[in-house]
Amino acid sequence: MYKSITVLTLLTGIIAVDVVLAQSTVNVPIAVQQGESYEELLTRASQLAEKTIISRFNQQQGLNKIDLLITAEKSGAIAPLLSVKVSRQDWFGHPNIQRWGNVFPFGKALLGFSSPAPVVTPKSPPAAVNPTPSPAPSPGATTPPPALPFEDEPNNAPPIPIPNQRLTTPANR
């Protein structure tokens, strides 16, 4: 009786190992090189992703799916660049990073590659809307808050009706 339980446990362990090896999650960090443009960085990330996928599938024959994330680091900032989720069958049918990969659009800005929007300064100063100066408020005076656009007069809301009889339900009997 104990031998059959041991064999069953051994078979269950082997099946569990096969399930674990069926999928692999790989995180690959890369550093931005001096003078490298964002487009060059993406090209390098794509090439690295392709090499990583091919080598993982070749090294691990039981591997059926890869979930790959390439992150980049520049001056202490870290951002995701490229994510690839592909099965062995799909990859060897169409080995193309552009088909299976997703580029993170905000990675460019997070790594400091995008230049800030130019500040537009007007050629002439804007004309004053009210050319006469308004009198300065006295030091102790407070101004009332502006009325909301849907109120005619503040604190003039209609009263909430209160029912004269109590509703009887099973909960309040």
C-alpha positions as CSV (number, residue, x, y, z in Angstrom):
1,M,0.0,0.0,0.0
2,Y,2.8,2.5,0.8
3,K,4.6,1.8,-2.4
4,S,1.6,2.8,-4.5
5,I,1.3,6.1,-2.6
6,T,5.0,6.8,-3.1
7,V,4.7,6.1,-6.9
8,L,1.6,8.4,-7.1
9,T,3.4,11.1,-5.2
10,L,6.4,10.8,-7.5
11,L,4.2,11.0,-10.6
12,T,2.4,14.0,-9.3
13,G,5.8,15.7,-8.7
14,I,6.9,15.0,-12.2
15,I,3.7,16.4,-13.7
16,A,4.0,19.6,-11.5
17,V,7.6,20.1,-12.8
18,D,6.4,19.9,-16.4
19,V,3.8,22.5,-15.7
20,V,6.3,24.9,-14.1
21,L,8.7,24.6,-17.1
22,A,6.0,25.3,-19.6
23,Q,6.2,29.1,-19.2
24,S,9.0,31.4,-18.4
25,T,9.0,35.0,-17.3
26,V,12.2,36.8,-18.2
27,N,13.2,40.4,-17.1
28,V,16.2,41.8,-18.9
29,P,17.6,45.2,-17.8
30,I,19.8,47.2,-20.1
31,A,21.6,50.5,-19.6
32,V,21.4,53.4,-22.1
33,Q,24.8,54.0,-23.7
34,Q,26.4,57.4,-23.8
35,G,25.1,59.3,-26.8
36,E,22.5,56.6,-27.7
37,S,19.2,57.8,-29.2
38,Y,15.9,56.4,-28.2
39,E,15.5,54.7,-31.7
40,E,18.9,53.1,-31.3
41,L,18.0,51.9,-27.8
42,L,14.8,50.3,-29.2
43,T,16.7,48.6,-31.9
44,R,19.2,47.2,-29.4
45,A,16.3,46.1,-27.1
46,S,14.6,44.3,-30.1
47,Q,17.8,42.5,-31.0
48,L,18.4,41.5,-27.4
49,A,14.8,40.3,-27.1
50,E,15.1,38.2,-30.3
51,K,18.4,36.6,-29.1
52,T,16.9,35.9,-25.6
53,I,13.8,34.2,-27.0
54,I,15.7,32.0,-29.4
55,S,18.2,31.0,-26.8
56,R,15.5,30.2,-24.1
57,F,13.5,28.1,-26.6
58,N,16.6,26.2,-27.7
59,Q,18.0,25.6,-24.2
60,Q,14.6,24.5,-22.6
61,Q,12.8,22.1,-24.9
62,G,9.9,21.9,-22.5
63,L,9.3,25.6,-22.6
64,N,6.1,26.5,-24.4
65,K,5.7,30.2,-23.7
66,I,7.9,33.2,-22.9
67,D,6.9,36.4,-21.2
68,L,9.8,38.8,-21.7
69,L,10.2,42.4,-20.4
70,I,13.1,44.6,-21.3
71,T,13.7,47.7,-19.1
72,A,16.2,50.5,-19.6
73,E,18.1,52.6,-17.1
74,K,19.4,56.1,-17.8
75,S,20.7,58.4,-15.1
76,G,18.9,56.5,-12.3
77,A,15.6,56.5,-14.1
78,I,14.2,53.0,-15.0
79,A,11.4,52.5,-17.5
80,P,9.9,49.5,-19.4
81,L,10.8,49.5,-23.1
82,L,9.6,46.3,-24.7
83,S,7.4,43.5,-23.7
84,V,7.1,40.2,-25.7
85,K,4.6,37.4,-25.0
86,V,4.9,34.6,-27.4
87,S,4.5,30.8,-27.6
88,R,7.1,28.5,-29.1
89,Q,4.7,27.6,-31.9
90,D,4.0,31.3,-32.8
91,W,7.6,32.3,-32.6
92,F,8.9,29.6,-34.9
93,G,6.0,30.2,-37.2
94,H,6.7,33.9,-37.4
95,P,10.0,34.9,-35.7
96,N,9.4,38.7,-35.7
97,I,9.7,40.9,-32.7
98,Q,7.5,43.6,-34.2
99,R,4.6,41.1,-34.5
100,W,4.8,39.8,-30.9
101,G,6.3,42.7,-29.1
102,N,4.7,45.8,-27.5
103,V,6.7,49.0,-27.1
104,F,5.8,51.1,-24.0
105,P,5.1,54.6,-25.4
106,F,5.9,56.4,-22.1
107,G,9.3,54.9,-21.8
108,K,10.8,57.6,-24.0
109,A,9.6,60.4,-21.7
110,L,10.5,58.6,-18.5
111,L,14.1,58.1,-19.7
112,G,14.4,61.7,-20.6
113,F,14.6,61.3,-24.4
114,S,11.7,63.5,-25.3
115,S,12.4,67.2,-25.1
116,P,9.9,69.4,-23.2
117,A,7.4,71.3,-25.2
118,P,8.7,74.7,-26.3
119,V,7.4,77.6,-24.4
120,V,5.6,80.1,-26.6
121,T,5.9,83.7,-25.5
122,P,3.6,86.3,-27.0
123,K,5.1,89.1,-29.1
124,S,3.2,91.8,-27.4
125,P,1.7,91.8,-23.9
126,P,-2.0,91.0,-23.7
127,A,-4.4,93.9,-23.5
128,A,-5.9,94.6,-20.1
129,V,-9.5,93.5,-19.8
130,N,-10.3,96.1,-17.2
131,P,-8.0,99.1,-17.6
132,T,-9.3,101.0,-14.5
133,P,-7.7,99.7,-11.3
134,S,-10.1,98.3,-8.8
135,P,-9.9,99.6,-5.2
136,A,-7.8,97.6,-2.8
137,P,-9.9,95.8,-0.2
138,S,-9.7,97.1,3.3
139,P,-7.5,95.0,5.7
140,G,-10.4,93.6,7.9
141,A,-13.0,93.1,5.2
142,T,-14.0,89.7,4.0
143,T,-15.7,89.0,0.7
144,P,-18.5,86.6,0.6
145,P,-18.0,83.5,-1.5
146,P,-19.5,83.7,-5.0
147,A,-22.9,82.1,-5.4
148,L,-23.1,78.8,-7.2
149,P,-24.5,79.1,-10.7
150,F,-27.6,77.1,-10.0
151,E,-28.6,79.0,-6.8
152,D,-30.7,82.0,-7.1
153,E,-30.2,83.0,-3.5
154,P,-28.0,81.3,-0.9
155,N,-29.7,79.3,1.8
156,N,-33.1,79.5,0.0
157,A,-33.4,75.8,-0.8
158,P,-36.9,74.2,-0.6
159,P,-37.5,72.2,2.5
160,I,-37.2,68.4,2.2
161,P,-40.6,66.8,2.6
162,I,-40.9,64.5,5.7
163,P,-43.6,61.8,5.5
164,N,-46.3,61.9,8.1
165,Q,-46.7,58.2,8.4
166,R,-44.1,55.5,8.9
167,L,-43.6,52.9,6.3
168,T,-44.1,49.4,7.7
169,T,-41.7,46.8,6.4
170,P,-40.6,43.5,7.9
171,A,-37.4,45.1,9.1
172,N,-39.1,47.9,11.2
173,R,-42.1,46.2,12.7
